[in-house]
Amino acid sequence: MKVELERSGGFAGRTLRWSLDTDTLPHEEAAAVADLAAQAAHWAGPPAPGNDRFAYRLRILGGTEPVEVSFGEPGPPAARPLMDRLRKGTPEGD
């Protein structure tokens, strides 16, 4: 399973992307990420109000169907553990 997080907006208007592939993780960590990702379809929310707020897009690929949800800053509380795990890696961005 591949999980991708994209953050756009903010004061600088940059887009940053983080991703991880559960095939590269230890079994227990991969299972924990998969459990969190299984809840993602319920995380969609409205965009963040304000010009300088972050917007997030989360994509989960490799399950029975791809899942993509978008939400505004700060994001749903249930999404925080997965977002924090993804942001441990080095972001790609423009």
N, C-alpha and C positions, 0 to 999 in steps of 0.2 A: 504494500500500500504506500502510495506517495501522498504526503500532506504538504500543502503550500499555503503560506500566509502572505498576503500583500497588504501593505499599509501605504496609503496615499494621502496627500493633503498636508496639513500643518502649515506653519509659517513659511517654511522654505518651499513648499509645494513638491517635495521629492517623493518618489515612489520607491519603497524598499520591499524586497521579497526574501522570504526565508522558506526553506523546504527541507524535508527529511524523507527518507525512504526507510520504512520499517524493516526491510530486508537487511539493512546494514546495522541494525541495533541488536543488542542482546535480547534473548527471547522475552524475559520479563518486562523490559522497557518497551519492546515492540507491542506486547499485549496491552500494556497500560495506555500507550498512544492509541491503539486500535479501539480500546474501550471509550476513551474520550472522543475520538473521531466519530464513533457510532452515534453520539448524541448531537452532532453538529447540525443536522437538518432542522433542529428546533431552535437554532440560535439566530435566525434572521431577524433583523430589526431595522428601524428607521435610520436614515442618515443622521449624523451628529449635527445639531444646530450650530451655526456660527461659521464664519469664513475660514478660520484657522484650525479647525478640528480635524482629527484624523478619521479616515474611512478605512474599513478593513474588508478584505475579501478572503474567504477561506475556501480552498478547494481540496477535496479528498478524492483521489483516483485509485482505482484498483479493486474497489468493492463490486457488488453486483451492478450498481449504477453510480456514475460520478455524482458527487454532491458539491454544490457551490452555494455559499451563503454570504451575504453582505450585511454589515452592521456598522454603526457609528461608534465613536469613542464614548465611553471607555470599553464598550463591548459587554456582552452578557456575562454575569459572574460565572456561570458554568463554563464559559469558554476560556477563562483566564488560565487554568492549568495547561491547556494545550497551547495557547498563545505564548505563555512563558517558556514552555519547552522548546517551541520552534525558535523563539528569539534568542536562545542560548547559542545558536549557530551564527555564522558570519552572514550578514545580509548582502544581497545583490541589489543594485539600484542604479537609478539614473539621476 
